Amino acid sequence: MRRSASEIAIMRKAGRVVAEMHACIREAIKPGVTTRRLDEIAREVIERRGARSNFLGYGYPPFPGVICASVNDTVVHGIPGDQRLREGDIVSIDCGAIVQGWHGDAAFTTGVGAISEEAQRLIDVTEESLRAGIEQMIDGNRIGDIGHAVQTVVERAGFSVVRDYVGHAIGTAMHEKPEVPNYGRRGSGPKLRVGNVFAVEPMVTAGRPETKLAEDGWTVTTADGSLAAHAEHTIAITDHGPEILTLP
């Protein structure tokens, strides 16, 4: 669906709330902090900005946090709780906000203290793949161009793209159609148009791409126990190219 300039302006406001959540959480990430505390920090930002969480209560069973905090081999949807971060961990933070009924959604992965070179390379490649996908978001291209760009960067680096979970259109609901896979053929899929808004979110593993779902109904880990990283932005396609809405 194509969004008007005024609708995108509201989504930009939601995106800036998400960006502030990210900035405050980044400052707090250190050895010893619990993922529950990171969730509390995100709640404080949402309340301060008069926004609402699009994660809290989502789905079934209802998601209990305003952030997903996914540590080490957890790919996505880690439930915040009493887990304490340790030196050398990597943690992915995914969160969103609603302003005037419009959604923003973004994620990042970072290290806790000093991390291994391979873990840092995984994070860097994941971010690079997101940038490559965003570069394809111009009027007339196709969704397959986004996925192909992401997949090329990831696999060239020797990592794997998770295929069980994908990006999505976003607007008055967090997850809208069409989906945006992080793999695909160039020139395939629906055509991109000015006014489209998508959440593009590469999920990358250091090992195999297969995942498994925990009994809690949410936590997704790598099947082989390898590290995973996640990066995401909400992006609008404009007359001047892609605009990232979830930046400060």
TINU-566431 format. One line per 5 residues: their letters; for each residue z, x, y of N, C-alpha, C. Coordinates in steps of 0.001 Angstrom, whole numbers, plus 500000, padded with zeros to 6 digits. Example, Ala and Ser with C-alpha at 12.3 -4.5 7.8 and 13.67 -1.06 7.14 Angstrom:
# TINU-566431
as) 507800/513190/494310/507800/512300/495500/507800/513200/496700 | 507080/512850/497750/507140/513670/498940/507870/512900/500030;
//
This chain:
# TINU-566431
mrrsa) 500000/500838/498807/500000/500000/500000/500000/500879/501252 | 499255/500469/502244/499163/501245/503475/500196/500753/504476 | 500921/501690/505065/501990/501375/506007/501490/501549/507441 | 502019/500715/508321/501666/500831/509735/502429/501979/510372 | 502010/502365/511570/502690/503441/512285/504146/503080/512561;
seiai) 504421/501818/512866/505798/501409/513147/506653/501445/511886 | 506064/501089/510756/506813/501152/509494/507101/502595/509115 | 506123/503464/509292/506335/504883/508996/507390/505468/509927 | 507448/504999/511155/508466/505483/512095/509872/505163/511583 | 510047/503980/510995/511354/503647/510430/511633/504497/509200;
mrkag) 510617/504722/508365/510809/505580/507198/511163/507005/507619 | 510632/507427/508748/510985/508748/509281/512479/508811/509599 | 513030/507711/510133/514470/507660/510413/515278/507761/509120 | 514834/507029/508088/515512/507120/506795/515414/508530/506236 | 514236/509143/506399/514037/510502/505911/514949/511503/506589;
rvvae) 515220/511295/507866/516093/512230/508584/517541/512102/508136 | 517930/510895/507730/519262/510748/507142/519341/511544/505844 | 518294/511446/505024/518263/512209/503775/518314/513711/504060 | 517561/514148/505060/517559/515568/505414/518953/516032/505842 | 519666/515187/506568/521032/515538/506977/521962/515595/505770;
mhaci) 521786/514677/504839/522566/514726/503598/522333/516057/502885 | 521078/516461/502786/520747/517723/502138/521426/518896/502844 | 521333/518931/504167/521881/520058/504921/523394/520165/504732 | 524081/519038/504788/525542/519057/504638/525952/519446/503222 | 525202/518976/502225/525515/519329/500840/525243/520810/500589;
reaik) 524134/521328/501110/523828/522757/500940/524979/523624/501440 | 525544/523260/502574/526634/524041/503142/527858/524042/502241 | 528027/522976/501475/529229/522822/500650/529084/523406/499254 | 527874/523724/498830/527664/524210/497463/528186/525643/497340 | 529167/525804/496481/529760/527115/496213/530550/527023/494913;
pgvtt) 530881/528157/494308/531670/528106/493075/532985/527365/493294 | 533314/526477/492348/534567/525748/492392/534466/524337/492933 | 533430/524024/493692/533305/522675/494237/532854/521727/493129 | 533345/520501/493164/532928/519520/492167/531698/518757/492653 | 530939/518247/491704/529790/517428/492087/530257/516123/492728;
rrlde) 531475/515681/492398/532023/514495/493060/532223/514740/494554 | 532666/515957/494917/532848/516275/496329/531512/516270/497061 | 530464/516752/496415/529139/516720/497038/528701/515280/497276 | 529032/514392/496337/528715/512979/496498/529485/512388/497676 | 530742/512777/497832/531554/512289/498952/530947/512714/500291;
iarev) 530447/513938/500351/529827/514440/501586/528600/513606/501931 | 527798/513284/500928/526611/512456/501161/527001/511064/501646 | 528056/510502/501083/528529/509183/501515/528956/509210/502978 | 529601/510299/503378/530050/510420/504765/528857/510409/505725 | 527770/511084/505344/526576/511104/506196/525975/509711/506304;
ierrg) 525836/509037/505181/525263/507689/505174/526068/506754/506072 | 527395/506817/505934/528250/505949/506748/528127/506302/508225 | 528120/507583/508529/528037/508022/509922/526745/507579/510583 | 525658/507538/509807/524345/507189/510356/524016/505700/510232 | 524932/504922/509700/524699/503488/509587/523601/503128/508606;
arsnf) 523376/503984/507629/522349/503750/506617/522992/503203/505339 | 522165/502924/504354/522637/502521/503034/522058/503451/501979 | 522768/503584/500873/522267/504387/499755/521314/503562/498901 | 520205/504176/498493/519315/503504/497546/519574/503949/496106 | 520512/504853/495909/520878/505295/494564/522070/504509/494016;
lgygy) 523072/504268/494855/524303/503632/494409/524016/502227/493879 | 524373/502000/492606/524172/500697/491993/522773/500448/491479 | 521895/501456/491550/520506/501284/491119/520425/501210/489601 | 519550/500335/489099/519232/500312/487670/520330/499755/486798 | 520174/499997/485490/521176/499551/484513/521315/500606/483417;
ppfpg) 522538/501078/483142/523752/500704/483871/523682/501138/485330 | 524354/500414/486252/524257/500752/487673/524674/502202/487929 | 523823/502933/488673/524138/504326/488939/525371/504400/489838 | 526363/505253/489506/527651/505228/490207/527758/506123/491438 | 526715/506896/491752/526807/507826/492874/525750/507563/493923;
vicas) 525883/508228/495073/524832/508186/496088/523912/509397/495966 | 524307/510367/495125/523431/511493/494814/523320/511635/493307 | 522244/512267/492863/522160/512815/491517/522442/514306/491633 | 523371/514801/490849/523732/516219/490851/523474/516768/489456 | 522386/517522/489316/521889/517941/488002/522026/519457/487873;
vndtv) 522875/519907/486971/523258/521314/486869/522571/521981/485673 | 521975/523138/485929/521401/524016/484899/520311/523325/484070 | 520604/522880/482852/519575/522298/482001/519401/520799/482232 | 520138/520233/483181/519934/518826/483526/518744/518734/484467 | 517760/517946/484071/516514/517842/484830/516707/516934/486037;
vhgip) 517166/515710/485780/517368/514711/486819/518496/513769/486421 | 518972/513009/487412/519883/511882/487217/521276/512292/486748 | 521691/513530/487048/523045/513936/486726/524055/513123/487527 | 525057/512581/486863/526055/511727/487509/527136/512605/488131 | 527417/512449/489439/528464/513261/490060/529840/512913/489494;
gdqrl) 530654/513960/489302/531972/513742/488710/532853/514963/488867 | 533624/515254/487836/534623/516327/487905/534066/517704/487558 | 532796/517794/487220/532204/519091/486890/532285/520027/488090 | 532831/521226/487854/532921/522232/488919/531764/523215/488789 | 531114/523479/489905/530028/524446/489897/530574/525844/489693;
regdi) 529821/526660/488981/530229/528027/488674/529216/529024/489228 | 529708/530211/489515/528821/531287/489958/527675/531454/488946 | 526446/531466/489457/525297/531642/488589/524622/530361/488160 | 525283/529207/488392/524638/527923/488101/523490/527674/489069 | 522577/526787/488675/521677/526177/489644/521942/524676/489617;
vsidc) 521802/524023/490772/522085/522599/490864/520984/521921/491671 | 520506/520800/491144/519519/519979/491838/520226/518768/492437 | 519960/518525/493711/520535/517387/494413/519399/516448/494811 | 519485/515216/494358/518493/514193/494668/519232/513044/495334 | 518749/512581/496488/519425/511480/497163/518454/510754/498079;
gaivq) 518879/509584/498525/518020/508787/499381/518835/507949/500337 | 518119/507274/501249/518761/506416/502239/517828/505273/502600 | 518438/504174/503023/517694/503006/503486/518068/502755/504940 | 517060/502628/505798/517254/502275/507198/516351/501086/507504 | 516949/499989/507950/516192/498771/508296/515272/498338/507160;
gwhgd) 515752/498512/505934/515017/498054/504769/513982/499021/504226 | 513812/500185/504874/512816/501175/504449/513497/502406/503877 | 512863/503015/502867/513499/504044/502056/513011/505455/502372 | 513911/506413/502174/513580/507830/502119/514187/508411/500861 | 513565/509459/500301/513989/509998/499006/513554/511462/498949;
aaftt) 514468/512360/498616/514114/513784/498546/515118/514529/497679 | 514698/515689/497182/515540/516496/496298/515302/517975/496551 | 516314/518783/496226/516180/520237/496279/517003/520846/495164 | 516675/522079/494804/517450/522851/493839/517861/524157/494491 | 519103/524561/494264/519593/525808/494837/520548/526490/493867;
gvgai) 520786/527771/494111/521719/528515/493284/523145/528391/493791 | 524081/528598/492884/525504/528620/493224/525940/530080/493223 | 526157/530649/494414/526451/532074/494492/525239/532886/494054 | 525494/534013/493413/524412/534876/492924/523862/534315/491618 | 522530/534194/491536/521896/533669/490327/520902/534692/489794;
seeaq) 520441/534479/488580/519513/535415/487949/518157/535393/488647 | 517413/536463/488490/516066/536524/489065/515171/535428/488495 | 515321/535160/487203/514478/534138/486579/514814/532750/487119 | 516108/532479/487331/516495/531188/487897/515941/531026/489306 | 516004/532091/490100/515464/532018/491456/513953/531826/491435;
rlidv) 513286/532485/490488/511834/532326/490382/511481/530890/490012 | 512269/530287/489138/512042/528893/488763/512147/527987/489993 | 513174/528191/490809/513341/527392/492030/512171/527611/492973 | 511799/528877/493171/510710/529198/494102/509383/528578/493659 | 509097/528661/492374/507839/528104/491859/507834/526583/491998;
teesl) 508976/525945/491754/509063/524498/491897/508768/524084/493336 | 509346/524808/494295/509083/524504/495703/507622/524782/496070 | 507079/525867/495526/505671/526197/495784/504756/525106/495236 | 505090/524578/494069/504256/523533/493476/504300/522256/494305 | 505463/521955/494883/505567/520793/495764/504679/520978/496994;
ragie) 504742/522161/497584/503883/522429/498751/502405/522287/498396 | 502035/522771/497211/500633/522671/496780/500213/521218/496617 | 501105/520407/496068/500801/518988/495923/500651/518296/497264 | 501547/518621/498199/501498/518009/499528/500194/518357/500238 | 499715/519561/500048/498462/519978/500697/497272/519106/500282;
qmidg) 497361/518486/499126/496277/517637/498635/496335/516208/499186 | 497375/515896/499953/497604/514526/500390/496858/514249/501688 | 495550/514112/501562/494687/513801/502693/493807/512612/502340 | 493405/511884/503349/492584/510695/503162/491332/511021/502345 | 491106/510246/501287/489916/510423/500455/490154/511198/499183;
nrigd) 491217/512009/499128/491566/512658/497870/492132/511619/496908 | 492486/512079/495708/493016/511165/494705/494358/511664/494173 | 495103/510748/493561/496429/511097/493052/496343/512236/492043 | 495268/512266/491261/495109/513352/490306/495034/514718/490963 | 494565/514769/492219/494506/516045/492936/495905/516591/493199;
ighav) 496858/515680/493467/498246/516095/493685/498806/516696/492406 | 498702/515940/491305/499248/516405/490032/498600/517683/489551 | 497291/517789/489728/496581/518991/489297/497085/520214/490053 | 497309/520063/491359/497802/521188/492163/499187/521615/491724 | 500073/520643/491482/501426/520956/491018/501372/521671/489671;
qtvve) 500654/521098/488735/500569/521644/487382/500014/523057/487384 | 499002/523305/488199/498378/524627/488243/499377/525693/488668 | 500145/525426/489718/501134/526400/490199/502193/526657/489136 | 502687/525581/488533/503780/525709/487561/503330/526481/486327 | 502210/526080/485737/501792/526690/484479/501272/528102/484679;
ragfs) 500708/528390/485839/500286/529755/486137/501479/530707/486157 | 502650/530185/486525/503871/530998/486567/504557/531090/485213 | 504042/530387/484207/504621/530450/482866/505706/529426/482612 | 505835/528432/483509/506829/527378/483348/506148/526089/482877 | 506943/525045/482662/506423/523776/482149/506707/522637/483109;
vvrdy) 505771/521686/483179/505936/520469/483969/506503/519367/483074 | 507597/518750/483520/508138/517591/482812/507166/516425/482969 | 506851/515767/481875/505885/514658/481896/506535/513300/481734 | 507802/513270/481357/508478/511997/481117/508885/511296/482407 | 508951/512028/483506/509392/511476/484783/508422/511942/485874;
vghai) 508131/511058/486818/507053/511320/487774/507459/510865/489169 | 506624/511211/490154/506797/510715/491508/506284/509286/491637 | 506285/508779/492872/506021/507349/493047/505718/507022/494506 | 505052/505902/494698/504958/505349/496041/506342/504867/496469 | 506546/504736/497780/507862/504359/498299/507662/503576/499591;
gtamh) 508549/502629/499836/508447/501812/501037/509670/500935/501191 | 509515/499612/500979/510662/498717/501026/511416/498700/499701 | 510909/499388/498716/511619/499687/497471/511517/501188/497241 | 512501/501738/496539/512481/503178/496311/511342/503566/495382 | 511150/502808/494322/510097/503114/493354/509036/502029/493399;
ekpev) 507869/502381/493885/506746/501460/493945/505566/502073/493197 | 504574/501239/492924/503332/501708/492308/502383/502173/493401 | 501500/503120/493136/501302/503782/491851/502264/504957/491649 | 502365/505383/490398/503113/506584/490079/502314/507823/490479 | 503036/508921/490675/502400/510189/491050/502822/511251/490030;
pnygr) 502074/511416/488945/502424/512434/487947/502324/513844/488523 | 503070/514740/487931/503039/516152/488340/502061/516956/487487 | 501061/516269/486980/500004/516876/486175/498791/515961/486303 | 497639/516452/485948/496480/515575/485993/495179/516305/486251 | 494107/515537/486284/492777/516073/486519/492382/515884/487973;
rgsgp) 491778/516880/488522/491272/516795/489879/490243/515661/489966 | 490330/514850/491012/489373/513771/491219/489657/512507/490426 | 490810/512422/489778/491144/511241/488978/492221/510409/489682 | 492330/509160/489277/493386/508304/489791/493026/507594/491080 | 493952/506763/491581/493708/506003/492808/493417/506913/494004;
klrvg) 492597/506391/494906/492238/507161/496108/493366/507115/497121 | 493597/508226/497810/494615/508315/498861/494025/507845/500175 | 494837/507074/500929/494391/506542/502206/495454/506765/503283 | 494991/506861/504524/495919/506941/505644/496853/505729/505594 | 498150/505985/505740/499151/504934/505665/499865/504875/504334;
nvfav) 499321/505542/503301/500040/505643/502030/501269/506540/502209 | 502357/506185/501524/503563/507014/501538/504017/507207/500094 | 504218/508471/499717/504601/508797/498349/505797/509749/498337 | 506607/509612/497301/507628/510603/496993/507061/511481/495879 | 506753/512721/496219/506210/513682/495255/507357/514561/494800;
epmvt) 507526/514706/493474/508738/515378/492998/508513/516165/491699 | 508011/517380/491818/507888/518216/490620/509241/518443/489946 | 509260/518290/488626/510398/518645/487782/509893/519698/486812 | 510497/520868/486855/509938/522049/486191/510996/522665/485295 | 510582/523095/484107/511521/523740/483190/511101/525175/482902;
agrpe) 512088/525995/482591/511812/527384/482231/511326/527502/480793 | 511497/526425/480023/511081/526430/478621/510059/525363/478339 | 510340/524552/477328/509430/523485/476942/509570/522292/477894 | 508558/521409/477960/508628/520272/478879/509398/519064/478358 | 509719/519030/477058/510355/517845/476493/511778/517672/477033;
tklae) 512180/516383/477146/513515/516065/477660/514249/515152/476685 | 515546/514985/476930/516330/514009/476161/517289/513296/477104 | 517580/512031/476773/518427/511183/477592/519813/511089/476973 | 520847/511302/477785/522224/511253/477296/522671/509818/477039 | 523800/509684/476360/524319/508361/476019/524732/507560/477243;
dgwtv) 524958/508243/478380/525355/507506/479587/524202/506696/480177 | 523008/506868/479613/521861/506107/480065/521170/506667/481291 | 521664/507795/481803/521100/508375/483020/520743/509852/482884 | 521687/510676/482442/521518/512115/482491/520375/512582/481597 | 519403/513256/482199/518231/513761/481477/518309/515280/481429;
ttadg) 518297/515852/480232/518351/517297/480072/517097/517796/479367 | 516875/519104/479447/515782/519695/478688/516147/519664/477208 | 515174/519365/476365/515433/519267/474930/515813/520614/474331 | 515296/521700/474923/515561/523027/474367/516685/523768/475087 | 517357/523128/476035/518470/523755/476739/518063/524721/477831;
slaah) 516779/524784/478166/516322/525700/479207/516668/525164/480592 | 516679/526052/481589/516954/525654/482963/515868/524728/483490 | 516257/523865/484436/515303/522957/485079/515530/522958/486583 | 514465/522744/487325/514539/522640/488783/513742/521423/489238 | 514112/520903/490421/513539/519659/490933/513388/519806/492441;
aehti) 512233/519460/492979/512012/519457/494415/511244/518202/494774 | 511585/517586/495919/510957/516309/496282/510982/516114/497782 | 509921/515505/498292/509888/515017/499662/509199/513658/499676 | 509487/512877/500703/508739/511663/500999/507682/512022/502040 | 506424/511717/501751/505305/512181/502583/504394/511009/502934;
aitdh) 504030/510924/504208/503064/509934/504669/501711/510607/504874 | 500654/509918/504496/499300/510401/504764/498868/509850/506123 | 498559/510743/507047/498204/510346/508403/496781/510809/508731 | 496304/510421/509905/494989/510873/510367/494932/512384/510526 | 496104/512999/510659/496181/514450/510883/496619/515197/509618;
gpeil) 496617/514501/508474/497030/515131/507229/498398/514641/506790 | 499008/515311/505832/500307/514863/505320/501433/515149/506309 | 502338/514196/506438/503552/514382/507242/504760/514204/506346 | 505592/515229/506252/506822/515153/505468/507853/514395/506282 | 508313/513258/505762/509253/512400/506484/510705/512793/506250;
tlp) 510965/513587/505221/512346/513937/504857/512701/515344/505305 | 512267/515684/506512/512666/516942/507152/513602/516617/508301 | 514435/517568/508728/515334/517310/509870/514566/516889/511112;
//
